[in-house]
């Protein structure tokens, strides 16, 4: 009988829980409706009971829908996802007015319950605007924005560029993979002083799996838990709770991914062989202050994961977009090569200090950032307290979505936005030229702007300049540019990648090939 009662309880428990959840939803919606009736909200799409506008949002390419809302309702759009108020910013001037000029109100993050509470994947990108966030931010600003930062990491980055060029020369059919390895190696080098030999590196594979479990492909419930926090308390064994089971697996992987490189750097410090990197700097600082306990080590280990997550994918997307655009626009590629030959000559390959002397190439790279827009929606902000803008009320707790893709397609700022046209950035003295630089918005806004933006941009320049200096980048044999365009597609997600496309890399001359091999031989001997 007791067993039967237990079995009955097992079936009654989900029913009672669902009933409680529904009652909670009704109460929250009733309260939020009464609040909204007294607010002058920005215009937005028509809402339906309970869902709000969430049913109008597809699972992919959401930036396109937000952009359409902007065309219908204006620069500032109000929507509601279940009971959560949402503000969509589609214009650059609106984003700057709110996120930069009112940073104290707009610098927090949503709850991200799946990532932060279940997976315990609480990195700088996702942290709320707290003293802990400020501490982690200070760490990265000191490590990545100091004047000598680029000089500190220049030998490592040149080494990785030379390895990339050599690998492409030897395996041109795997060029895009070698570019991805370069971006991973730079971020791991900056973070941990570690250089992977290939994308099959065990640590890279483990990290990629942890990221996939933590940030993507976890099913709809992982997103619902942010809108219905009570779901996090539902037992993992219940139907529909696969996201919790995956989250608990991800937690173990994240802990290992954080621990392994930290332990390696600690051993190298003890042996006196540690390379310059952010982990080394933080450990030495903590040891100097006598504060390197277990808790501090966990903080440092958790903090460093953000470099790989935030830097590798976006940098790779930008570089691969550069390759694609050189395939599609051979005339622009030839102009870039002519400038490189004129400024640098034939005796060497580009280095970071060449960047200020390459004005046309700079215009090309600005247009690459604008055209690809690697993170179309950035990471959402959260409004910490009620605000008013342009005659509208913005409710406290609103999810603030920056549609960076729509900003990059603003017809007023960038006429013919789908056209790749570096000439729009050639005249750096034109009114508003500095403000229109896409690097001013693709790396985020206000207090949440990416602290690694300088080294990321410099690493993109270094790789792109070397690629086009050493190689002619063309459609693969048997293809032409029109065929590449006809099959062109992009991934949907946090980062926007061009999907694989046919391309070839041929040394511009025997002398360029010798430069690549000569540089690689020097690298191999380092």
C-alpha positions in Angstrom: 0.0 0.0 0.0 2.8 2.3 0.9 4.4 1.6 -2.5 1.1 2.4 -4.2 0.9 5.7 -2.3 4.4 6.5 -3.4 3.5 5.8 -7.0 0.4 8.0 -6.7 2.5 10.8 -5.3 4.9 10.4 -8.2 2.1 11.1 -10.7 0.4 13.8 -8.6 3.7 15.7 -8.1 4.0 16.9 -11.7 0.4 17.9 -11.8 0.6 19.9 -8.7 3.8 21.5 -9.8 2.3 22.5 -13.2 -0.8 23.9 -11.5 1.4 26.0 -9.2 3.4 27.2 -12.2 0.3 28.2 -14.1 -1.1 30.1 -11.1 2.2 31.9 -10.7 2.2 32.8 -14.4 -1.4 34.2 -14.2 -0.6 36.2 -11.1 2.6 37.7 -12.6 0.9 38.5 -15.8 -2.1 40.1 -14.0 0.3 42.3 -12.0 2.4 43.2 -15.0 -0.7 44.1 -17.0 -1.9 46.5 -14.3 1.5 48.1 -14.2 1.7 48.5 -18.0 -1.7 50.2 -18.1 0.0 53.2 -16.3 3.0 53.4 -18.6 3.7 55.2 -21.9 5.4 52.3 -23.6 7.3 52.5 -26.9 5.4 51.2 -29.9 5.7 47.5 -30.8 4.1 44.5 -32.3 0.6 43.4 -31.1 0.8 41.1 -28.1 -1.4 38.1 -27.2 -2.3 37.0 -23.7 0.3 34.9 -21.8 2.8 34.7 -24.7 3.2 38.4 -25.4 5.3 38.4 -28.6 7.4 35.3 -28.0 5.4 33.3 -30.6 6.4 35.8 -33.3 10.1 35.2 -32.8 11.7 32.4 -34.8 14.4 30.2 -33.4 16.9 31.3 -36.0 17.9 34.7 -37.6 16.1 36.7 -35.0 17.9 39.9 -35.9 15.9 39.9 -39.2 12.6 40.0 -37.3 13.8 42.7 -34.9 14.9 44.7 -37.9 11.5 44.4 -39.4 9.9 45.5 -36.2 12.2 48.6 -36.3 11.0 49.5 -39.8 7.4 49.2 -38.6 7.6 50.8 -35.2 10.7 53.0 -35.0 14.1 53.1 -33.5 12.9 51.9 -30.1 10.6 48.9 -30.0 8.7 47.5 -27.1 7.8 43.8 -26.9 7.0 41.2 -24.2 8.3 37.7 -23.9 5.8 36.0 -21.6 5.9 38.5 -18.6 9.3 40.0 -19.4 9.3 43.4 -21.0 11.8 43.7 -23.9 13.3 46.8 -25.5 14.8 46.4 -29.0 17.3 49.0 -30.1 17.7 49.0 -33.9 19.6 52.3 -34.3 23.1 53.3 -33.3 22.2 56.7 -31.8 19.5 55.1 -29.6 21.9 52.5 -28.3 24.5 55.1 -27.5 22.0 57.4 -25.8 20.9 54.6 -23.5 23.8 52.2 -23.0 26.6 54.7 -23.0 25.2 57.9 -21.6 23.1 56.1 -19.0 25.4 53.2 -18.3 24.6 53.0 -14.6 21.1 51.9 -15.5 21.8 49.8 -18.5 24.9 47.8 -17.7 23.4 44.7 -15.9 22.6 41.4 -17.5 19.5 39.2 -17.4 19.4 36.2 -15.0 20.8 33.6 -17.5 19.6 30.9 -15.0 20.6 27.9 -17.1 24.2 29.2 -17.7 24.9 30.9 -14.3 22.9 28.8 -11.8 22.7 25.3 -13.4 25.9 25.1 -15.4 27.7 27.6 -13.1 29.2 29.2 -16.3 29.3 32.7 -14.7 31.9 34.4 -16.8 32.4 38.2 -17.2 30.1 38.3 -20.3 27.1 37.0 -18.3 27.8 38.5 -14.9 25.3 41.0 -13.4 26.6 44.6 -12.8 28.1 43.9 -9.3 31.4 44.5 -7.5 32.5 41.0 -8.6 31.9 42.0 -12.2 33.9 45.2 -11.6 36.8 43.2 -10.2 36.9 40.8 -13.2 36.6 43.8 -15.5 39.6 45.4 -13.9 41.6 42.2 -14.3 41.0 42.2 -18.0 41.5 45.9 -18.5 44.8 45.8 -16.8 45.9 42.7 -18.8 44.5 43.6 -22.2 44.3 47.4 -22.5 47.6 48.5 -21.0 49.9 50.3 -23.4 52.4 47.4 -23.6 49.8 44.7 -24.1 50.3 44.4 -27.9 54.0 44.4 -27.5 53.8 41.7 -24.8 51.9 39.3 -27.1 53.4 40.3 -30.4 56.0 37.5 -30.6 53.3 34.9 -29.8 50.9 36.3 -32.4 53.5 36.5 -35.1 54.5 33.0 -34.4 50.9 31.8 -34.8 50.4 33.8 -38.0 53.6 32.2 -39.4 52.3 28.8 -38.5 49.0 29.5 -40.2 50.7 30.7 -43.4 52.9 27.6 -43.5 50.0 25.3 -42.9 47.9 26.9 -45.6 50.9 26.7 -48.0 51.2 23.0 -47.3 47.5 22.2 -47.1 45.6 24.9 -49.1 42.4 22.8 -49.1 42.3 23.1 -45.3 42.8 26.9 -45.2 39.7 27.8 -43.3 40.5 25.2 -40.6 44.0 26.6 -40.3 42.5 30.1 -39.8 40.3 28.8 -37.0 43.3 27.2 -35.4 45.1 30.6 -35.5 42.2 32.3 -33.7 42.0 29.6 -31.0 45.8 29.7 -30.6 45.9 33.5 -30.1 43.2 33.4 -27.4 44.7 30.4 -25.6 48.1 32.1 -25.9 46.9 35.4 -24.4 44.9 33.5 -21.7 47.2 30.7 -20.8 50.5 30.9 -22.8 49.4 27.7 -24.6 49.7 27.0 -28.3 47.6 24.1 -29.8 49.0 22.4 -32.8 45.6 21.7 -34.5 41.9 22.0 -34.0 42.0 18.3 -32.8 43.9 19.4 -29.7 42.3 17.7 -26.7 41.8 20.9 -24.7 40.1 22.6 -27.7 37.8 19.7 -28.2 36.9 19.6 -24.5 36.4 23.4 -24.4 34.2 23.4 -27.5 32.0 20.6 -26.1 31.7 22.5 -22.8 30.6 25.7 -24.7 28.1 23.8 -26.8 26.5 22.2 -23.7 26.6 25.5 -21.9 25.5 28.0 -24.5 23.8 26.2 -27.4 21.6 23.3 -28.4 20.1 22.7 -25.0 16.5 22.7 -26.1 13.6 25.2 -25.5 13.4 24.6 -21.7 16.9 26.0 -21.2 15.5 29.3 -22.5 12.2 29.0 -20.7 13.8 28.8 -17.3 14.8 32.5 -17.6 11.2 33.4 -18.0 9.9 30.8 -15.5 12.6 30.5 -12.8 10.6 27.9 -10.9 11.7 25.3 -13.6 15.2 25.2 -12.2 13.7 23.5 -9.1 12.0 20.7 -11.0 13.9 17.4 -10.6 16.2 16.6 -13.5 14.7 13.1 -13.9 11.2 14.5 -14.9 10.1 14.6 -18.5 11.1 17.8 -20.3 14.0 18.4 -18.0 16.7 17.2 -20.4 18.2 20.7 -20.2 18.9 20.2 -16.5 20.6 16.8 -17.1 22.7 18.4 -19.8 23.4 21.4 -17.6 24.7 19.2 -14.8 27.0 17.4 -17.3 28.1 20.7 -18.6 29.0 21.9 -15.1 31.5 19.1 -14.7 33.1 19.8 -18.0 33.3 23.6 -17.3 35.0 22.9 -14.0 37.6 20.7 -15.8 38.1 23.2 -18.7 38.8 25.9 -16.0 41.0 23.7 -13.9 43.4 22.1 -16.4 45.1 25.2 -17.9 45.3 26.9 -14.4 47.1 23.9 -13.0 49.5 23.9 -16.0 50.4 27.6 -15.6 50.9 27.0 -11.8 53.4 24.2 -12.6 55.2 26.4 -15.1 55.4 29.3 -12.6 57.0 26.9 -10.0 59.4 25.7 -12.7 60.2 29.3 -13.9 59.1 28.5 -17.4 55.7 30.3 -17.5 55.1 32.4 -20.6 53.6 35.9 -20.5 49.8 35.5 -20.3 46.8 36.8 -18.3 46.8 33.7 -16.0 50.4 34.3 -15.1 49.8 38.0 -14.4 46.8 37.2 -12.2 48.5 34.4 -10.3 51.6 36.5 -9.7 49.5 39.5 -8.5 47.5 37.2 -6.1 50.7 35.6 -4.8 52.3 39.1 -4.3 49.3 40.1 -2.2 49.3 36.8 -0.2 45.8 36.1 -1.4 46.2 33.0 -3.6 43.9 30.6 -1.8 41.5 28.0 -3.2 38.7 30.6 -3.6 40.9 33.0 -5.4 42.2 30.2 -7.7 38.6 29.4 -8.6 37.9 33.0 -9.4 40.9 33.3 -11.7 40.2 29.9 -13.4 36.6 30.9 -14.0 37.5 34.3 -15.3 39.9 33.2 -17.9 37.4 31.0 -19.8 35.8 34.1 -21.2 38.8 34.9 -23.5 38.3 31.7 -25.5 34.5 32.0 -25.6 34.3 35.7 -26.5 37.3 35.9 -28.7 37.8 32.8 -30.8 34.5 32.4 -32.6 34.0 36.1 -33.4 37.6 36.5 -34.6 37.3 33.4 -36.8 34.0 34.7 -38.3 35.6 38.0 -39.2 38.7 36.5 -40.8 36.7 33.9 -42.8 34.4 36.7 -43.9 37.5 38.6 -45.1 38.5 35.6 -47.1 35.0 35.3 -48.6 35.0 38.9 -49.6 38.4 38.7 -51.2 37.1 35.7 -53.3 34.1 37.8 -54.3 35.9 41.1 -55.0 39.3 40.4 -56.7 39.5 44.1 -57.7 39.5 45.1 -54.0 42.0 42.4 -53.2 44.4 43.7 -55.9 44.1 47.2 -54.4 44.9 45.9 -51.0 47.9 43.9 -52.3 49.2 47.0 -54.2 49.1 49.0 -51.0 50.9 46.3 -49.0 53.6 46.0 -51.7 54.0 49.8 -51.8 54.2 50.2 -48.0 56.0 47.0 -46.9 57.9 45.9 -50.0 58.8 42.3 -51.0 61.4 41.5 -48.4 59.1 40.8 -45.5 55.5 40.1 -44.4 53.3 42.6 -42.5 53.6 43.1 -38.8 51.3 44.9 -36.3 53.2 48.2 -36.5 52.3 48.5 -40.2 48.6 48.9 -39.4 48.6 52.8 -39.2 50.3 53.1 -42.6 47.8 51.0 -44.5 44.8 53.4 -44.9 43.0 51.5 -47.7 43.4 48.2 -45.9 42.0 49.8 -42.8 39.0 50.9 -44.8 38.6 47.4 -46.1 38.7 45.9 -42.6 36.1 48.4 -41.3 33.8 47.3 -44.1 34.5 43.6 -43.3 33.4 44.2 -39.7 30.2 46.1 -40.8 29.4 43.5 -43.5 29.7 40.4 -41.5 28.6 41.8 -38.2 29.9 38.8 -36.3 27.6 39.0 -33.2 24.3 40.3 -34.7 22.5 40.7 -31.4 25.4 41.0 -29.0 24.5 39.9 -25.4 21.3 41.4 -23.9 21.5 44.1 -21.2 19.0 44.5 -18.4 17.5 47.8 -17.2 18.3 48.1 -13.5 15.6 50.7 -12.8 12.7 52.4 -14.5 13.8 55.0 -17.1 12.3 57.5 -19.5 13.5 58.2 -23.1 12.0 60.2 -25.9 8.7 60.5 -24.1 8.4 56.8 -23.4 8.6 54.8 -20.2 10.9 51.9 -19.9 10.0 49.4 -17.2 12.5 48.2 -14.6 13.9 44.8 -15.4 13.4 45.1 -19.2 15.5 42.9 -21.4 17.5 45.3 -23.7 18.4 43.8 -27.1 20.9 45.6 -29.2 20.3 44.7 -32.8 23.8 45.3 -34.0 23.0 43.8 -37.4 20.3 46.3 -38.0 22.7 49.1 -37.0 25.2 47.8 -39.6 22.4 47.9 -42.2 21.2 51.5 -41.4 20.6 53.1 -44.9 21.2 56.6 -43.5 24.6 55.7 -42.2 25.6 53.1 -44.8 23.8 53.6 -48.2 23.4 50.3 -50.0 24.2 48.3 -46.9 24.3 44.9 -48.5 27.0 46.1 -50.9 30.6 45.5 -49.8 32.2 49.0 -50.4 35.3 50.0 -48.5 35.2 53.4 -50.2 32.6 54.4 -47.6 35.4 54.4 -45.0 38.3 55.8 -47.1 37.7 59.5 -46.1 38.5 59.5 -42.4 38.1 63.3 -42.2 34.4 63.2 -43.2 31.9 64.3 -40.6 31.0 61.5 -38.3 33.6 59.2 -39.8 35.0 58.1 -36.4 31.5 57.5 -34.9 30.6 55.4 -37.9 33.6 53.1 -37.5 31.9 49.6 -37.1 34.5 48.7 -34.4 32.7 51.3 -32.3 29.6 49.1 -32.1 30.4 45.5 -33.0 32.4 45.0 -29.8 29.5 46.2 -27.6 28.4 49.3 -25.8 29.2 51.4 -22.7 30.5 49.6 -19.7 29.9 46.3 -21.3 32.2 46.9 -24.3 34.6 44.0 -24.9 37.8 44.6 -22.9 39.7 42.5 -25.4 38.7 44.5 -28.5 42.1 46.1 -29.1 44.0 42.8 -29.1 41.2 41.1 -31.1 41.2 43.8 -33.8 45.0 43.8 -34.0 45.0 40.0 -34.3 42.4 40.2 -37.1 44.6 42.8 -38.9 47.8 40.7 -38.5 46.2 37.6 -40.0 44.3 39.2 -42.8 47.2 41.4 -43.9 49.5 38.3 -44.0 47.0 36.2 -45.9 46.5 38.7 -48.7 50.2 39.7 -48.8 51.3 36.0 -49.2 48.4 34.5 -51.3 46.0 35.2 -54.1 42.6 34.2 -52.7 40.3 32.9 -55.3 37.3 30.7 -55.9 38.2 27.0 -55.8 39.0 25.3 -59.1 35.8 24.7 -61.1 33.9 27.6 -59.4 33.5 31.3 -60.1 32.5 34.2 -57.9 28.9 34.0 -59.1 28.6 30.4 -58.1 30.0 31.2 -54.6 27.4 34.1 -54.3 24.5 31.9 -55.4 25.3 29.3 -52.6 26.3 31.9 -50.0 24.7 31.3 -46.6 25.3 32.2 -42.9 24.9 30.4 -39.7 22.4 31.6 -37.1 23.3 31.9 -33.5 25.3 34.1 -31.1 28.0 34.4 -33.8 27.3 34.8 -37.5 29.6 32.7 -39.7 29.7 32.4 -43.4 28.9 28.7 -44.1 31.7 26.8 -45.9 32.4 28.1 -49.4 34.9 26.9 -52.1 38.1 28.9 -52.1 41.8 28.5 -53.0 45.0 30.0 -51.8 47.9 30.2 -54.2 51.2 31.9 -53.4 51.5 35.2 -55.2 55.0 34.3 -56.2 57.9 31.9 -55.5 59.4 34.7 -53.5 56.3 35.0 -51.3 56.3 31.2 -50.8 59.9 31.4 -49.7 59.0 34.2 -47.3 56.4 32.0 -45.7 58.6 29.0 -45.5 61.5 31.1 -44.3 59.4 32.7 -41.6 58.1 29.3 -40.6 61.6 27.8 -40.3 62.5 30.7 -38.0 59.4 30.0 -36.0 60.1 26.3 -35.8 63.5 27.1 -34.4 62.2 29.4 -31.7 
